[in-house]
């Protein structure tokens, strides 16, 4: 009797673990792809004959497209299912880098930035929709932290992986290989058969449930906070290596090691924060204290 009762619980736990693993791998790819172009700035600058202003404009295009399409992508997730949208995003990001590697020009770089921005807009709405529906509520904080940790880890190892790819196959080969990773992970998620969320997964009785407002004061404040946080981190991620090389004469390898250390420490902190979130109800105070400490460190530097 105990085995009969335990079997469904074990099956549910296995499904949750598979889901978290697949979604975390996808998030790893998203952050890895975020840093592919910045890590190749020295190569792109030499090959395209442009300056860092022109290269920075490509990142601006990426950021603007990604930001403007986040909300519409959320509606697509709700209406067409998170799984389908996530797979499209992984494939689109992969093809964008591969096409840039096959046809290297400044116009192709801008087109790649547009496609990468569209691809990047799917990860958070799709990932969170799947995790929120299929993770145990008591472990939700840890599930989100592992998901976020995987993303930070993707960014942390991106400098080393891209540098290794450049050494092995050159800048063009690095672009193609980085794109192939996204397509490979999309295929992996198909094989893993991760569950869906959104329109095709409506819960019983949802039709009669009272509609809640999406735009609230708390959401607006959190959106502004996340925007400022993203602005700060993006500056370090995208221009940290270039700033260290041009401003302090640091070698390309040493600058990548420093950026990897920063991203690795961020990943470890995110992972620890998930366990903290599950064991406290005062999330706002904890977050405020951490941001205050962070601001003090930056001011000291």
C-alpha positions in Angstrom: 0.0 0.0 0.0 2.8 2.4 0.9 4.5 1.7 -2.5 1.2 2.3 -4.3 0.8 5.7 -2.6 4.4 6.7 -3.0 4.6 5.9 -6.7 2.5 9.0 -7.9 4.6 11.3 -5.6 7.8 9.9 -6.9 6.6 10.3 -10.5 5.6 13.9 -9.8 9.0 14.6 -8.2 10.8 13.1 -11.2 8.7 15.2 -13.6 9.4 18.4 -11.6 13.2 17.6 -11.6 13.1 17.0 -15.4 11.2 20.2 -16.0 13.6 22.3 -13.8 16.6 20.8 -15.5 15.3 21.5 -19.0 14.2 25.0 -18.3 17.5 25.8 -16.5 19.5 24.6 -19.5 17.5 26.8 -21.7 18.2 29.8 -19.4 21.9 28.9 -19.5 21.7 29.3 -23.3 20.0 32.7 -23.0 22.7 34.2 -20.9 25.4 32.5 -22.9 24.1 34.1 -26.1 23.9 37.5 -24.4 27.7 37.6 -24.1 28.7 36.0 -27.4 28.8 39.3 -29.3 30.5 41.4 -26.6 33.1 38.7 -26.2 33.8 38.9 -29.9 34.1 42.7 -30.0 37.9 42.7 -30.7 37.3 40.3 -33.6 34.2 42.1 -35.0 36.0 45.5 -34.7 38.9 44.3 -36.8 36.8 42.3 -39.4 34.1 44.9 -39.9 36.3 48.0 -39.7 34.0 49.8 -37.2 34.5 51.3 -33.8 33.1 50.5 -30.4 30.3 53.0 -30.8 29.0 51.1 -33.8 29.4 47.8 -31.9 27.6 49.3 -28.9 24.8 50.4 -31.2 24.2 46.8 -32.1 23.8 45.9 -28.4 21.4 48.8 -28.0 19.3 47.4 -30.9 19.3 44.1 -29.2 18.3 45.6 -25.8 15.5 47.8 -27.3 14.0 44.9 -29.3 14.2 42.5 -26.3 12.7 45.1 -24.0 9.8 46.1 -26.3 8.9 42.5 -27.1 8.9 41.1 -23.6 5.2 42.0 -22.9 3.9 40.9 -26.3 5.8 37.6 -25.9 4.1 37.1 -22.5 0.7 37.3 -24.2 1.9 34.8 -26.9 3.0 32.5 -24.1 -0.5 32.7 -22.5 -2.3 32.1 -25.8 -0.1 29.6 -27.6 1.8 27.8 -24.8 5.1 28.4 -23.2 6.8 25.3 -24.5 6.3 26.2 -28.2 7.4 29.8 -27.7 10.5 28.7 -25.8 11.6 26.3 -28.5 11.1 29.0 -31.1 13.3 31.4 -29.1 16.1 28.9 -28.7 16.1 28.1 -32.4 15.8 31.7 -33.5 18.8 32.8 -31.4 20.8 29.9 -32.7 20.1 30.7 -36.3 20.9 34.4 -35.8 24.4 33.7 -34.7 25.0 31.0 -37.4 23.8 33.4 -40.1 26.1 36.1 -38.9 29.0 33.7 -38.9 28.2 32.7 -42.5 27.7 36.3 -43.8 29.8 38.7 -41.7 29.0 42.3 -42.3 27.8 45.2 -40.2 24.3 45.0 -41.7 24.2 41.3 -40.7 25.4 42.2 -37.2 22.4 44.6 -36.8 20.0 41.9 -38.2 21.6 39.4 -35.8 21.0 41.8 -32.9 17.3 42.1 -33.8 16.8 38.4 -34.0 18.7 37.8 -30.8 16.5 40.4 -29.1 13.4 38.6 -30.3 14.8 35.3 -29.1 15.8 36.7 -25.7 12.3 38.0 -25.1 10.9 34.5 -24.8 12.9 33.1 -21.9 11.5 34.8 -18.9 7.8 34.7 -19.7 8.0 31.1 -21.0 10.4 29.8 -18.3 8.5 31.3 -15.4 5.1 30.2 -16.7 6.3 26.6 -16.8 8.1 26.7 -13.5 5.1 28.4 -11.7 2.8 25.7 -12.9 4.9 22.6 -12.4 7.0 23.3 -9.3 6.1 22.6 -5.7 5.0 25.8 -4.1 7.1 25.1 -1.0 10.2 24.9 -3.1 9.4 27.7 -5.5 12.1 30.0 -4.3 14.8 27.3 -4.7 13.4 26.4 -8.2 13.6 30.0 -9.3 17.1 30.4 -7.8 18.4 27.3 -9.6 16.9 28.6 -12.8 18.5 32.0 -12.3 21.7 30.4 -11.3 21.9 28.5 -14.5 21.5 31.7 -16.4 24.3 33.4 -14.5 26.4 30.3 -15.0 25.9 30.6 -18.7 27.2 34.2 -18.6 30.0 33.2 -16.3 31.4 30.6 -18.6 30.7 32.5 -21.8 34.0 34.3 -21.8 36.0 31.1 -21.4 34.0 29.2 -23.9 34.0 31.9 -26.6 37.8 32.5 -26.1 38.3 28.7 -26.5 36.2 28.7 -29.6 38.1 31.6 -31.1 41.4 29.8 -30.5 40.1 26.6 -32.1 38.1 27.9 -35.0 38.5 31.7 -35.2 35.8 34.3 -34.7 33.5 33.1 -37.5 33.7 29.5 -36.2 32.9 30.8 -32.7 29.7 32.5 -33.9 28.6 29.3 -35.8 29.4 27.0 -32.8 27.6 29.3 -30.4 24.5 29.3 -32.5 24.6 25.6 -32.9 24.4 25.3 -29.1 21.0 27.0 -29.1 19.6 24.6 -31.7 21.0 21.6 -29.9 19.4 22.6 -26.7 16.0 23.1 -28.4 16.3 19.5 -29.7 17.2 18.3 -26.2 14.1 19.9 -24.8 12.0 18.1 -27.4 13.6 14.8 -26.4 13.1 15.6 -22.7 9.4 16.4 -23.4 9.2 19.2 -21.0 5.6 20.1 -20.0 3.7 23.1 -21.3 2.0 26.0 -19.6 -0.3 28.8 -20.8 -3.4 28.6 -22.8 -3.3 24.8 -23.3 -2.9 24.2 -19.6 -5.9 26.0 -18.1 -6.8 24.8 -14.7 -10.3 23.6 -14.0 -12.6 26.4 -12.9 -10.2 29.1 -14.3 -13.0 30.4 -16.6 -15.0 31.5 -13.5 -12.1 32.9 -11.6 -12.1 36.6 -10.9 -9.7 38.5 -13.2 -6.8 40.3 -11.4 -5.1 43.4 -12.6 -1.8 42.9 -14.2 -0.5 46.4 -13.8 -0.2 47.2 -10.1 2.0 49.7 -8.1 4.1 46.8 -6.8 4.7 45.5 -10.3 5.6 49.0 -11.6 8.2 49.5 -8.8 9.7 46.1 -9.4 9.9 46.8 -13.1 11.8 50.0 -12.5 14.1 48.2 -10.0 14.8 45.4 -12.5 15.4 47.9 -15.3 18.0 49.8 -13.2 19.6 46.5 -12.1 19.8 45.2 -15.7 21.3 48.5 -16.8 24.1 48.2 -14.3 24.8 44.5 -14.9 24.7 45.0 -18.7 27.3 47.7 -18.5 29.7 45.3 -16.7 28.8 42.3 -18.9 29.0 44.1 -22.3 31.9 46.6 -21.8 33.8 45.2 -18.8 36.4 43.3 -21.0 36.8 46.3 -23.4 37.1 48.8 -20.5 39.8 46.7 -18.8 41.7 46.2 -22.0 41.6 49.9 -23.2 41.6 51.6 -19.8 44.1 49.5 -17.8 46.1 47.7 -20.4 44.8 44.3 -19.3 45.2 41.4 -21.6 42.2 39.8 -23.3 42.6 36.6 -21.3 43.0 38.4 -18.0 40.0 40.6 -18.6 37.8 37.6 -19.4 39.0 35.9 -16.2 37.9 39.0 -14.2 34.5 39.1 -15.8 34.1 35.3 -15.2 34.9 35.8 -11.5 32.2 38.6 -11.2 29.6 36.5 -13.0 30.5 33.3 -11.1 30.2 35.1 -7.7 26.8 36.5 -8.9 25.6 33.0 -9.7 26.6 31.7 -6.3 24.8 34.5 -4.6 21.6 33.9 -6.6 21.7 30.2 -5.7 22.0 31.0 -2.0 19.2 33.6 -2.3 16.7 31.0 -3.4 17.2 29.0 -0.2 16.9 32.2 1.8 13.6 33.1 0.0 12.0 29.8 1.0 12.9 30.5 4.7 11.8 34.1 5.1 8.6 36.0 4.5 10.3 39.5 4.5 11.6 39.3 1.0 11.5 43.1 0.5 13.7 43.8 3.5 16.2 41.1 2.5 16.4 42.5 -1.1 16.8 46.1 0.1 19.6 45.1 2.5 21.5 43.3 -0.3 21.1 46.1 -2.8 22.3 48.6 -0.1 25.4 46.5 0.5 26.0 46.3 -3.2 25.7 50.1 -3.7 28.2 50.6 -0.8 30.7 48.3 -2.5 30.4 50.0 -5.8 30.8 53.5 -4.2 33.9 52.2 -2.5 35.4 51.0 -5.8 
